[in-house]
């Protein structure tokens, strides 16, 4: 009945715009339905054996021209404002490059120190849950949980560079709770941004049909406090598995974020 609970400023705007458009869509739909019923009842053949030969009505033509123009005007202004907010990338606090291949994601944290932090992210298989410490299905849902999540600090502007491996196919990086969806195209570097406004675990999926395992290419982003992020980043430079295990252990029995449902093709 609704979009996912927003967890970024852009998603708040997207959700507001979706609700705003319903104030136009619902009345227009009902009006068209009423007109169709009126025409079907009033102008049926049994009631009007001789069809009307009316071919022109100036008032009606003015109304059905002006009314859609006004409706589109009221839709266009907030729509352009939203598009501008999505495309106008603010000064970023950090940059993460996501590279897609069949069927995984690779994340590179640019400018993360002398030892760069980079890792692959695969869908977590059921036999590997116990070893990874991710047996809590509520927090790590089946077919959505991954072995290594993207870790970002809450309240920080994250610039995302998204591409696909040169010899691969087109994928799409989609995180519904953040209002992010952008193609990962081989040989092209696309750019977007988001700023998570609350901590938690968020899930998305590849949203461009990319082969037989398209349905098994999830995206998981773990939003943590700045202190936890700095601790993870420092440890990840020398002990990446240990850094992830420390975050999993720290999460304990915390409840997952609201944005668990996935919007995908």
Steps between C-alpha positions, in 0.01 A plus 500: 500500500796733543872542436762385748557704811746774395850503644651788304401858407446404134273211592297732724446724196415203275242373747349848539478539121333160465235601755464841333434350156218287640298818562495541119497138386206384713255781401593471132452122508164532673388772255587282200318206660187710558508631141536148361203378707291800392579442135429128526164556673370821345612445142440127462336390177170399662457848645636696205416311181598805296860592577593863558685671214666759724856553375618805691457671837724798571447503878583131541812529284624798702440314827674180394798701378540743788434253782781253405740791449430628852533151647833442324619841619436410864672164450796634305630752755550257794614232255780721362596602854533134597702415189730791569552385860588152377742615230661789688762312701603694813849506647562140601645379828613174339502319165423134439536331162267208430594266216250236389580160352289190453384467779668701774602852595848629571539807723804727507535774761690779329739708707478256791867525595830346396343154484184526286193312618329290233296182517247285317142456616316174424158378603528311828420132455308314768784255588732798565272682745631340817866561415421863415300551821196602295235252609245769589261485202328825600823694477660296223211390274536203271599595142577856612778463757859508374836388631646856505274807520591847386573689823426872516466755784164653580444862402785513249465580130616199300598544135444178306689415183324212328624290209523142375801291408616568139410152373172476692138601440285790623395485865326759721579612855170551684444586865129588541521637855759756382322591175796374295479313171769537236630282218836324518618503138826340379749770400292784647527660843164622631472718806241547772482579870310438821511592867354249745323676787469202735700194590398149399530231236352579159447273203461540126563295188645520155209648303606429142451151359858372483484124452388179665600606854356851477266421791797405719700823484393695811640826633542551874602826665572515872466852639690545826611785723804702391700355789423141399572581137842645580582195712389265222694690232821500704475126567388416145826634358693214664236243599187521285334176622565597861352846443176352365478242779541775759206691349283188490579424862429860598161492325384224734123476511431853372188536291538549125414827330157550347628490142508126442259461211662502158392685188642319201402393151 
